[in-house]
Amino acid sequence: MLRRSHRPITAREASRKLLRAPRDARRDAAFRKAIRQIPRGKVATYGQVAAASGYPLYHRQVAQLLRASPVGSLPWQRVLGSGGAIKLHGEAALEQRMRLEMEGVRFRGKCVDMDAHQHRFRPWELEE
């Protein structure tokens, strides 16, 4: 018989469990709905999308969803890393920046000017 320890879970253990969280259609639908709410010329972070969807701490799953989504199904360019940083690399990063600039989003160095372009989610618009 195995005996479980009653020690508190560490932050590292919690993040590992979240990384291995199984796909959930309802959670993914909530993420999609939140991402579609971001208007042209505005941006949000992965963490903001997750929190607005009702799944705080699931920012990595938001990134996984965007990576797995078919091209053109979501406005992926409007979702950024914390502080407005583009987290993609190479040509994908250049494409994201170009798409955002075409929508009128301004940058401060390598990051989006979040003071001017951050989308504020309205919880009542996300409810079903």
PyMOL commands that set and color helices and strands:
alter all, ss='L'
color gray80, all
select helices_A, chain A and resi 11-19+25-36+46-52+59-68+76-78+82-84+90-102+114-117+123-126
alter helices_A, ss='H'
color red, helices_A
select strands_A, chain A and resi 44-45+79-80+107-108+111-112
alter strands_A, ss='S'
color yellow, strands_A
deselect
rebuild
show_as cartoon
